[in-house]
Amino acid sequence: MASIKDVAAEAGVSVATVSRVLNDHPSVSADARTRVLAAVETLGYRPNAVARSLRTDQTHTLGLVISDVMNPYFTELARSVEEEARALGYSVIIGNADERPDLQDHHVRTLLDRRIDGLLVSPTDGGSPLMLDAARAGTPMVFVDRWIPGVDVPVVRADGRSAVRDLVGHLHGLGHRRLAIIAGPAATTTGQERVEAFREALGAYGLELPDAYIGQGDFQAESGRLVTEGFLDLAEPPDVVFAADNLMALGALDAVRARGLRVPDDLALAAFDDIRWFVHTDPPITAIAQPTGELGRAAVRALVDRIEGRPGESVTLPARLVVRRSCGENPTPVQRSTT
């Protein structure tokens, strides 16, 4: 595949001149422009999306790549991003990665090709070379909810560790001792962090997290169902299943009901990422709520700061435990999430 250096050599000009031609800069002579465009045609060169994102003009358009548009958490996040961006004079183009790294990179590349001013991403994994290249090239970028270690861009996220400790303390107080988790993908920072937080919280109460009580999910409902079926088949099933996101919790609920069992009588259930639907399940589900709306708004503000030449700052907001009735709690008035 031809590079920008190959085009420069073929046209007999500098790489900077090629870049100016590709970005329609008016300072390039007609002769140089003709030679560069001829070289591009001869070599079949496709301009690098990251390089093309470096420009001085603005489109007042932001790109948002979310992990799964079907997940109510990300739907709410996208809504808050769009509202805040509109208030600041920007439009938003949204790409749905569907928890697929290849689709994520496709959307990132396409958005950069469309000359967006900045990019908000909730990464599906921690190993995207394209994201690293975009950050190194100076593309204004902010990670929201998830992040890629080693990529130096602001991160706007919720810290769920305190809320997970509150949840484990709550479950321990209800008499539960065998606690299992449906984990998210290990390639995501949130997947790793929630398992670590759960393990640490159990340790504070003298409880262990055996391998049999860790089920690998993928933030999708079907994985929650399959993992829960495996838990129920154990010689000593857990007392509680903690799903590391809302869709896996709904899958877990389906698995319990398919066996003719009941929550919380036969298996207690808790979830990370509270959603409005949880107050309507039977029983309403105890969950950890993230400040989703504020995360989206803070992410947009951080990105606009970077676009406009100000230092965008990372933001960490606290998550909180919302106690309902899916873990054997006494009936109390339902607490509604504000996210």
MARVO-237709 format. One line per 5 residues: number of its first residue (from 1); their letters; for each residue x, y, z of C-alpha. Coordinates in steps of 0.2 Angstrom, whole numbers, plus 5000, padded with zeros to 4 digits. Example, Ala and Ser with C-alpha at 12.3 -4.5 7.8 and 13.67 -1.06 7.14 Angstrom:
! MARVO-237709
1 = AS = 5062:4978:5039  5068:4995:5036
***
This chain:
! MARVO-237709
1 = MASIK = 5000:5000:5000  5007:5017:4995  5012:5029:5009  5012:5048:5008  5031:5047:5007
6 = DVAAE = 5029:5037:4991  5017:5050:4984  5030:5064:4988  5044:5055:4980  5033:5051:4964
11 = AGVSV = 5028:5069:4963  5045:5076:4967  5039:5087:4981  5039:5087:5000  5028:5077:5012
16 = ATVSR = 5021:5093:5018  5016:5099:5001  5007:5082:4998  4998:5085:5014  4993:5103:5009
21 = VLNDH = 4986:5097:4992  4976:5083:5000  4969:5096:5013  4965:5109:4999  4977:5122:5006
26 = PSVSA = 4977:5137:4995  4996:5140:4996  5001:5126:4984  5006:5130:4966  4995:5124:4952
31 = DARTR = 5010:5114:4945  5013:5105:4962  4995:5101:4964  4994:5093:4947  5009:5082:4950
36 = VLAAV = 5003:5077:4967  4986:5072:4961  4994:5063:4947  5005:5053:4959  4990:5049:4970
41 = ETLGY = 4981:5042:4955  4996:5032:4948  5000:5025:4965  4982:5022:4971  4985:5031:4987
46 = RPNAV = 4971:5033:5000  4974:5047:5011  4977:5042:5029  4962:5046:5040  4972:5052:5055
51 = ARSLR = 4983:5063:5044  4968:5071:5036  4960:5075:5053  4974:5087:5056  4968:5104:5049
56 = TDQTH = 4965:5122:5054  4947:5124:5048  4932:5117:5058  4916:5109:5054  4908:5110:5071
61 = TLGLV = 4905:5092:5071  4910:5079:5084  4911:5060:5081  4905:5048:5095  4909:5030:5094
66 = ISDVM = 4899:5020:5107  4901:5002:5111  4883:4996:5109  4869:5007:5105  4857:4993:5111
71 = NPYFT = 4863:4995:5128  4852:5008:5137  4867:5015:5146  4875:5020:5130  4859:5026:5123
76 = ELARS = 4857:5038:5138  4876:5043:5136  4874:5047:5118  4858:5057:5121  4867:5068:5134
81 = VEEEA = 4882:5070:5122  4871:5076:5108  4862:5088:5120  4878:5096:5127  4886:5097:5110
86 = RALGY = 4871:5106:5103  4871:5118:5117  4889:5122:5113  4886:5124:5094  4892:5107:5088
91 = SVIIG = 4883:5093:5079  4886:5074:5083  4889:5059:5071  4887:5043:5080  4895:5026:5076
96 = NADER = 4889:5010:5084  4904:4998:5087  4892:4983:5093  4907:4978:5104  4917:4974:5089
101 = PDLQD = 4935:4981:5088  4935:4980:5069  4918:4990:5068  4925:5002:5080  4940:5006:5070
106 = HHVRT = 4929:5007:5054  4919:5021:5062  4934:5030:5069  4942:5030:5052  4926:5035:5043
111 = LLDRR = 4923:5050:5055  4941:5056:5053  4939:5055:5034  4923:5066:5036  4934:5080:5045
116 = IDGLL = 4926:5080:5062  4933:5092:5074  4935:5080:5088  4931:5062:5093  4923:5054:5108
121 = VSPTD = 4926:5035:5110  4921:5022:5122  4934:5008:5117  4928:4990:5114  4946:4984:5118
126 = GGSPL = 4963:4991:5123  4973:4987:5108  4968:4999:5093  4983:5005:5083  4972:5017:5074
131 = MLDAA = 4967:5025:5091  4985:5027:5096  4989:5034:5079  4975:5047:5080  4981:5052:5097
136 = RAGTP = 4999:5054:5092  4994:5064:5077  4985:5077:5088  4967:5073:5084  4957:5080:5098
141 = MVFVD = 4950:5065:5107  4942:5060:5124  4938:5043:5130  4922:5041:5139  4917:5027:5151
146 = RWIPG = 4931:5015:5145  4949:5020:5140  4965:5013:5132  4980:5012:5144  4995:5021:5137
151 = VDVPV = 4985:5033:5126  4987:5051:5132  4970:5058:5130  4957:5064:5144  4946:5050:5151
156 = VRADG = 4929:5054:5158  4922:5040:5168  4914:5034:5184  4923:5026:5198  4913:5011:5204
161 = RSAVR = 4925:5004:5217  4916:5012:5231  4899:5007:5225  4905:4989:5223  4911:4989:5241
166 = DLVGH = 4894:4996:5246  4885:4982:5237  4896:4968:5244  4893:4975:5262  4875:4976:5258
171 = LHGLG = 4875:4958:5252  4885:4952:5267  4873:4961:5279  4859:4951:5271  4868:4935:5275
176 = HRRLA = 4875:4931:5258  4892:4922:5257  4893:4914:5240  4894:4928:5228  4898:4926:5209
181 = IIAGP = 4901:4938:5195  4897:4939:5177  4912:4948:5171  4913:4959:5155  4927:4957:5142
186 = AATTT = 4944:4956:5149  4950:4967:5135  4940:4982:5141  4946:4992:5156  4928:4991:5164
191 = GQERV = 4928:4973:5162  4944:4971:5171  4941:4985:5184  4924:4978:5190  4931:4960:5193
196 = EAFRE = 4945:4968:5203  4934:4979:5213  4922:4964:5217  4937:4953:5222  4944:4967:5233
201 = ALGAY = 4927:4970:5241  4924:4952:5245  4942:4951:5253  4937:4965:5265  4924:4953:5272
206 = GLELP = 4935:4938:5272  4926:4930:5257  4935:4923:5242  4930:4923:5223  4934:4906:5217
211 = DAYIG = 4936:4903:5198  4920:4894:5197  4911:4910:5203  4919:4920:5189  4909:4919:5172
216 = QGDFQ = 4916:4927:5157  4903:4938:5148  4903:4950:5134  4891:4964:5140  4877:4956:5130
221 = AESGR = 4861:4948:5137  4865:4931:5129  4881:4929:5138  4873:4933:5155  4860:4919:5152
226 = LVTEG = 4873:4906:5148  4885:4911:5162  4870:4910:5174  4865:4893:5168  4883:4887:5172
231 = FLDLA = 4882:4894:5189  4865:4885:5192  4873:4869:5187  4887:4869:5200  4886:4857:5214
236 = EPPDV = 4886:4872:5226  4878:4887:5216  4881:4905:5222  4869:4914:5233  4871:4930:5222
241 = VFAAD = 4875:4934:5205  4882:4951:5201  4881:4955:5183  4895:4968:5177  4882:4977:5166
246 = NLMAL = 4863:4979:5164  4861:4968:5148  4870:4953:5156  4859:4955:5172  4843:4954:5161
251 = GALDA = 4851:4938:5153  4854:4931:5170  4836:4935:5175  4830:4925:5160  4840:4910:5165
256 = VRARG = 4833:4910:5182  4815:4911:5176  4818:4897:5162  4823:4885:5176  4806:4889:5185
261 = LRVPD = 4816:4898:5199  4813:4915:5207  4824:4930:5211  4828:4932:5225  4821:4916:5233
266 = DLALA = 4832:4904:5223  4846:4916:5217  4849:4934:5221  4854:4946:5207  4862:4963:5207
271 = AFDDI = 4869:4973:5192  4882:4986:5187  4874:5000:5176  4857:5004:5183  4843:5007:5170
276 = RWFVH = 4826:5014:5170  4819:4996:5166  4825:4989:5183  4811:4997:5193  4799:4988:5182
281 = TDPPI = 4806:4970:5184  4799:4958:5196  4807:4960:5208  4815:4977:5205  4834:4975:5203
286 = TAIAQ = 4847:4981:5215  4860:4990:5205  4875:5002:5204  4870:5018:5195  4883:5028:5185
291 = PTGEL = 4880:5047:5183  4877:5044:5164  4870:5061:5159  4884:5070:5168  4897:5059:5161
296 = GRAAV = 4891:5063:5143  4891:5081:5146  4908:5082:5155  4915:5072:5140  4909:5085:5127
301 = RALVD = 4915:5099:5138  4933:5091:5139  4933:5088:5120  4928:5105:5115  4941:5112:5127
306 = RIEGR = 4954:5102:5117  4947:5108:5100  4947:5126:5105  4965:5125:5112  4962:5123:5130
311 = PGESV = 4968:5108:5141  4954:5096:5142  4954:5088:5159  4950:5070:5164  4935:5068:5175
316 = TLPAR = 4930:5054:5187  4913:5054:5195  4907:5043:5209  4894:5029:5205  4881:5024:5219
321 = LVVRR = 4872:5009:5225  4853:5009:5222  4845:4996:5234  4829:4988:5228  4822:4970:5231
326 = SCGEN = 4832:4958:5220  4844:4952:5234  4832:4948:5247  4829:4965:5254  4814:4969:5264
331 = PTPVQ = 4801:4978:5254  4804:4996:5254  4799:5011:5243  4808:5009:5226  4823:5020:5224
336 = RSTT = 4823:5027:5206  4839:5030:5197  4843:5048:5192  4854:5042:5177
***
